[in-house]
Amino acid sequence: MRIKNWCWALLIVSVFAAGCSGSTAKQDGSAPDSAGKNQNSKGDAVSAEKVLLPQELVSDATKAIGLLQTQSITYSTKSSTGQTGETTRTIRLEKNDKGEYIVHCTWTGQLAVEGDEFYKITKDGLLEFRALDDDIKPPYIYLPAGMTPGKTWKSTYGFDNAKTLGKVSLEQTAKIAGTEKVTVPMGTYDAVVLEETSKMTGAQFSINTHAKTWFAMNVGFIQSKIEWNGTKSDAAGKKQPLHETLEFKAVKMTKEENR
């Protein structure tokens, strides 16, 4: 249920494996270190002061993820199995001790089990390098700097030990499918549409996914629908079919001070 961005397939499976219902809300992953700076949940030192993104790094990608200000968006979730819930995603702009600008995303509520996601802002776009408490190898372009309709890109990446999933590899094709006007509980927006197809393989599963996500510029992602098909081995080693869909709709936004 990553509306991953994420890596949607991997987030979905991790929630499936851990059981998303009843997850405990997670607190912000930043904590002061002994030098008075902040540390993110990966342990990197980050600036404790308000961070402003240089104009040369402002792009369609940073606008699509909602970096005009730090914010939280709460989403309603609904699966094809009838499960419903609510989850909140908070994004913060940070600058690490290497001088790199980082988008730090934290889930609370239903998807607290996912932990934090980290994206480096480059002139090519948003490069996702960490999720599910593990490094992504190699980092891959999540959103390109220019989100022109028709633009496509492919990525091959993986995790050594993502949560309880063990070693996982993914092959993904993404496309900017166009623009649409979308109405969600939070309002009506002109949105850029991202479509992703992925094949994810691990020791006990093989899953194909299709994800469609709607991004409102300077707001963030406002809606997503993910469908996955595949198999997952049970405790006895017998393969069980998987087929499900999950939908996200933005319900409300809370603006916060960048810190």
Buried (B, 14 or more C-beta within 10 A) or exposed (E): BBBBBBBBBBBBBBBBBBEBEEBEEBEBBBEEEEEEBBBBBBEBBBBBEEBEBEEEBBBBBBBBBBBBEBBBBBBBBBBEEEEEBEBBBBBBBBBBEEEBBBBBBBBBBBBBBBBBBBBBBBEEBBBBBBBBBBBBEEBBBBBBBEBEEEBEBEBEBBBEEBBEBEEBEBBBEBBBBEBEEBEBEBEEBEBBBBBBBBBBBBEBBBBBBBBBBBBBBEBBBBBBBBBBEBEBBEEEEEEEEBEBEBBBBBBEBEEEEBB
